[in-house]
Amino acid sequence: MRPLKMTMTAFGPYRDHQKIDFSEIKDYQLFVISGKTGAGKTTIFDALCFAIYGEANGEDRRETRLLRSDFADDETYTSVELDFELRGRQYRVIRELPHVKEGRKTASGGKAELYEITTGTPIPFLDKFYKREVDRSLVELVGLDKDQFSQIVMLPQGEFRKLLTSETDNKEQILRRIFKTDSFKMITEALDRRRRAAMDKAREKRGQLDLYIEQISTTLERRDDSELFATLAEEHYSPQQVIHGLAEEIQFYLGRGQAIKQQLDQADATYKQKEAALHAAKALNERFALLESYQSQSVQLEQRQAEMKEQEGRLRQAEKASFIEPYEQQFLTSQEQARQRKGQFEQKTNALQAAQTAIEQAEQFFQQEAEKETAREQAKRQVQQLAEWAPAVAKLAERKQHLLKQRHQLQHIEQQLEQREAQMKTLQTNGESLKQMIRQAEEQLEQLPVWQKKQMDAAAREKLLKQHLDNLREAERLRQQEATEASNFKQLHTAYEQLEADWLAGQASMLAQSLQAGDPCPVCGSHDHPEKAGGGEGEGQLPTKEQLDELREKRDRQSAAQQRVGALLAALRMTMQQEREQIGQVEDIASAYEQAKRAHAEATAALQQLEQTHRQLTHNRSRFTELEAQLTEQQTEQEAERKKHQALQVEYSTEVAVLKNDLQAIPEQVRELEQLQAKLREAKQASDALEASWKQAQETRQQAQIKLTRAESEQQSASNALQEAEQQQRNHAEVYEREWKLAEFETEQHYQAAKLDRDRREQLRQEIETYKTKLHTARTQLTEIQSELAGKQRQDLEQLSAEVNQWEIQRNQYVEDLHRAQRAREDAVKLKDQISRLYAASGEAAQEAQMIVHLHDLVRGDNEYRLSFERYLQIAYLESIIEAANVRLQKMTNGQFQLDRRADREARGRQSGLGLDVLDAYTGQYRDVKSLSGGEKFKASLCLALGLSDVIQAHDGGISIETMFIDEGFGSLDEESLQEAVDILVELQQSGRTIGVISHVQELKDAIPAVLEVQKTREGYSQAQFIIR
């Protein structure tokens, strides 16, 4: 990826549009970015990184909202537009930050767009520009993510040294981000989760197996001759023994169930015979009880015969009365209709009288209104006259209102002129105050470089002293460990010498026992053996050769451990000696460390105060510029308002004179529009009232006449209807009386007493029929059952029931015993199946857990080499990086230094393999890279970064790293080293890379013709341009 052109808008210290055209450097692919501290050099790198990845470069500038320029206008959005070339094609990316404008609560703007511009015409790279899709597309195009880009393309201040000097854990994080080895870490974590789950599963299965075995004692009945319970009573037993015992229990309960089943069948047959005899006796006794019931029912029915005859006569009278009810109902209906017609006639008569009174009142009102004709004509003429004056008076009112408005405008302009004069004085006063504050802030900021150097020096000294304190504590720990290891070795060595002596003595004793008189001694060759060695009483306790070899191995391992600790202590003391040389003459390291911490804190606080002062200075400069612009604007507007006031005064005087002349044609009492409109409303209201009253009188008389005619007609109709209803009532009364007499009722009261409604008549008829049916049925059933029971007697049910209960109890006992045996067998079968299943599952779970634990230990580094799979891959990548870096480092240091990976294991069992040492060819010794000087560290870090770039290009095919940017670091190099670094950069440039370097070193700027100069303006914001020398 090679940048072609970049435009920053309202970005960092760049207020407006800042365009950087990289084509201006022409063939100079190596350029320096130069400028004062805080001018905005690093911001150029941030803008390029923001365009590609949506965030700035460096750990301390990840918050994108801080990228907005403090100098930018509120209407201007922060954005970066970058044109770049990649593998022969050209692209354009545009990113814009969302911005919350003043007075609003939500942000607006914000976008990310990607185009291909190879042909000169921007072609959208995506169908729709979603930020996530644009980010993904750019990562795929460039082939590097943000972490890789920051490590090998854009090297921010201090960032690229981390790979050289950081601890093992930090290197692990760096390599994990760059080479994406976190997936192997996730594999380890997934295996750990599977390991815990497998172990939990194995414990769970074993617990379930033990639980089922414990349930045997509570589920099955304990038997003295049971092999199962004898096994469970033992202290140790196996699941196979339990399963075998359960199988025997199953067979035992199977045989017991078969025996009980035979006894149950015999008892059940006897029980059924006794039960059948009991049921027959109960049936016979129930027939005798039924006979007694029929006899009682027959007597009761015979006693109700007289009552039923009376009810039959009552029913006949009610049937006759039912034929007369329609005539009675007709009579009652006509009687009610005559009463209603009479009420209607009286109501219509009253309405006729009211209508006659209303017509008289309407005639009187009509005559009164007819006499007001003259007054109505006068009111109309007055309304017409006032309406004719209305347009002229309205026009005069508009002119008066216009004059009043002009007068208010004159007063308002006069007030504005006074206020503007006061504002101009305030602006002048504030401007002078801001000038003074700006001068004071500029004087304070002159101390910024001094405090920056103090902070860097204090931080370096604090770090050095802290490292030395840590090394002192580590040295004390190693010294104690060395003493412990020496003591252990001494004890083991003494024990070994004693055991060796005992073993040799034992060997001599064994040899003496086999030595016969006259035989030559295998040791001295003598044939005489006056004093043979003897084993004594402890002959049976002689040490063996294996015990001696084992103790010797322990002693040798302890010796090696003591030597390792001694070597670590010696290396640490050498490092501490170098640190003491850098620290200088200090009596109390802890006090010096606290003093350095205070100095660092003091410098940091001072820098923070100066940063606050710088922000306030920027704000005050912006305010001062705004005040000057406001003052100029106020002066211009004041002059315009004075001219406007003069013109308006002349126009106002002219219109006042014209208005006075026009007022003479209108009567004084109606010159005001409000007065005229009020009088016109009063006249119209009076005229309208007279006309409305006259119209009402006419309508009232007409409506009264209509109501009178209608009332007379309705009263006559009601009279005729009343006469018809009364005649119909008399006719229906005669028919009703004739009918109840023909039915042979003596009086109407007898008829009324005989009436029953239809439901009651039907109910009475049903009662009579039911009685007759019951009486016939009772007589018939009584005769039949007396014939059936002739010659039979009642049975004794208590004795029969006792025999049935006795055999039922016996049968139930057999059933319970059978069920108990069957349940015991079923429980034993279930327990045997569950225990067999869980025994098999427990074995499988334990085997699986053992396999996963072994795999997890292997992958996470719990192995002979103390290396995880991820660390193994990271070591392979690191060795490739070191190999590529050493090619440049040896050239840059004239063959003095060569980087090498430290393979020693770290303390406390931590994984190792990522530490770096440097081989000094002048001394032939390896030492920690932290012992390198500042310039030497820069060289090594730069070579590592370049080596990392080579490895990534080789690892991820298709990635084209054609650009590199380096932020600071050259100030720590001497003249010769600086020239060597420039040679390396020139060599990279000749290979086709574009390299940008931020530096304050004048020699570097003199050595490189192309310079991107960044300068601050008087207003505080920055500008940049290429200068080719």
Helices and strands as residue ranges (DSSP letters): E 2-11, E 14-21, G 22-25, E 30-35, H 41-53, G 59-61, G 64-67, E 79-86, E 89-99, E 108-116, E 123-124, H 131-142, H 146-152, E 154-155, H 162-165, H 168-179, H 182-219, H 227-233, H 239-303, H 305-370, H 373-445, H 448-513, G 536-541, H 545-583, H 589-662, G 663-665, G 668-670, H 673-742, H 748-754, H 758-788, H 797-860, H 869-892, E 897-902, G 907-909, E 915-920, E 925-928, G 929-931, H 934-955, E 963-967, G 970-972, H 975-990, E 994-998, H 1002-1007, E 1010-1016, E 1022-1028
